Amino acid sequence: MAKILEAQNRLFKNMFVCKKCQTKMKADPQKILKGKVKCRKCQKKSFRPLKKK
């Protein structure tokens, strides 16, 4: 199965997952590193990158 670059970017680029409630969120990586982004559900600031399937 061929991987389409546009689809990969849409699904995985700038996507992060909250470490507490596993909510997916799109955000700028620099803001994530600086701690300026909060989770919509639990208001925590700890995120990890989305794992590719």
N, C-alpha and C positions, 0 to 999 in steps of 0.2 A: 504494500500500500504506500503510495507516494504521499509525502507530507507537504502540505501547501503552506508556504511561508506566511501568507496573509492570515490564514486561520490560526497558525501557531502564535503569531504576534497578538491577535485579538484575544486569544484564550489565556495566554501566559505572561505577556509583557505587562509589567507594573501591577501584577496581581499578588496580593498578600493574604495570609490567613491569620486570624486572631489565635493566639496560643491558648486562650482560655475557652472561648465558645466556638471556635472553628468557623467563624463567619468570614466569607471571602469579600475582599475589598480591593478596589483599584485605587492606587495612590502613587505619588512620585517617590522613588526610592530614597532620595535625599531627605524628604520630609519624614519618612519612616525612620531613617537613621538618627535624625535629630530629635525624634520623639514628639513631633508636632501633630501627628495623626492619632485620633482616638477611634476605638471600635464603636460602631453605631449601636450595638446591642448592650455590651457590658462596660463601655467607657474605659477600657484598659488601653495601654499604649504598647503592648508587646505583640509583635507580629513576626511571622516567618514567611519566606517565599513559598509560592505554590509549587508543589511537586508535580513534575511532568509525568504523564502516564506512559 
